[in-house]
Amino acid sequence: MSAVLDKATPPRPPAARGKRLDTSVLEPRWVSYVLIAVALVFLTLFLFIPLAAVFTEALKKGWEVYVEAVIDPDAVSAIKLTLIAAVISVPLNLVFGVAAAWAITKFEFRGKSILLTLIDLPFSISPVIAGLMYVLLFGASGWFGPWLAEHDIKILFAVPGIVLATVFITFPFVARELIPLMQQQGTEEEEAALVLGASGWSTFWRVTMPNIKWGLLYGVILCNARAMGEFGAVSVVSGHIRGETNTMPLHVEILYNEYNFTAAFAVASLLALLALVTLAIKSFIEWRLHQAKSASLDAPH
């Protein structure tokens, strides 16, 4: 009887196991051509042409003028401050993101939904509002303003305020990248390691970290790009002190408002180059994540 059933029901081909049905063959070819053409037109109008315009305007008066605008003391100060804000905020958000993702995906506790909501908070409010919150806290007439003034501690219109605003705006990126990845992986491997006698710290470094390393790097790249390009919240807390509290986006705004277009586009081109490098690294990491997922699907269970 079993032999008859085996003959009547042919086995599924091995190539189909763990694979999704390719639905692209079900659509007429002209539909894909139209969609691709629309996407290319959209990208050309709203991405490629503006990006080319930035570099064209930056180099409009020659390479010497471009270099002079980039090495201007105020521009150098803005670049340094942008790097300082990113160097401080990205590692802090890395630690927070890993800890939050670990807690949310590996444990059950009261307030988990509240923690998820708080992680998404910077996505749901305007960056300007985030900056105003720090003004209400640390401003001269804010909650802690008089105490800070009494002890000669400066938060607003100084580097600490810029770092705080940058940290707030960027802290969801690492956590939000890791949470779905760690949920998909489950807790079986960690539980097996603990049963075999591994400590929590050893389990994290030897089991969890290798599984999330590409997702973690992807979140760090996005966090760094947002930290360097943040404008709204930093604009509120910086005070726009030239050569002291201006980041690169704020410096570009000041130069543009002064009709110094060549210098403004020169500094803006540095941000554009940063965006292109980030996009290249992001594409590479996405490819590695896809490779890792494909390997996990093809692996025998």
C-alpha positions, 0 to 999 in steps of 0.5 A: 500500500505504501509503495502504491502511494509513493508511486502516486505522489511524486516527491517534491524536487529538491530544488524547490525545497525552501524556495519561493515561487517566482511570480514574475513569470506570471506577469506580461513582460511589458508590465515589468518594462513599464515599471522599470521605466517609471522607476528610472524616470523617478530616480533620474528626476529626483536623485541623479539630476539633483546629485549631479547638480550638487557636484557641478555647482561645487566644481563650477569655479574650479578645483582650487575654489572647491578645496579652499571652501572645504579647508576653510576653518569654519568648514573644518570646524563643522566637519570635526563637530559632525565627526565628534557627534557621530563617534559618540552617538553611534557606539552609544546607540550600538550598545543600546540597540543590542541590549534592547533587541536582546531583551525584547527577543530573548525574554518575556517581561512586563512593559515590553510593548512600552519599550518597543513604543519608546524605541519608535518614538524618534520616528513618530515625532519631528526632529525639531520637537526633539530639539525643543524638548532639550531646550525645555530641559536644559534651557535658561528657563528650563527645568534644569537650566538654573542649576546648570547655570549655577554650576557653570555646566553648558548643555545647549549651544555646546557640544553636549547638546548636539550629541544628546540631540543626535543620540535621540534621533538615531537610537532606533536604527540599530535596535529596529534592524536587530529586533526582527532579525533576532525574532526570526532566528529564535532562541533555540541556539542560545538555549542549547548553549546554556544547557551545555553549560555556556555562560550568558556572556559566552553564549552572546559572543559565540552564538548570538553575535555571529548570527547578527553581525551583518544586521548589526553592521547594517544598523550601524551604517544607517545610524552613522549616516543619519547622525552625520546628516541630522539637521532639525534637532541639531539646529534647535540646540546648536545656537548656530555659532559659526566655527563652534556649534555648526555641523556640516548641514548647518554650515551648508545652510549658513553659506547658502543664506549668505549667497556663497553658493560654491562653498555651500555646494562644496561642503554639501558634496562631502555629505553627498559623497558620504551618502554614496559610500553609505549606499555602497556599504549598505548594498554590500551588507544587504547582499551578505544578509541575503547570502546568509539567509539563503544558506540558512534555508538550504542548510539541512534541518 
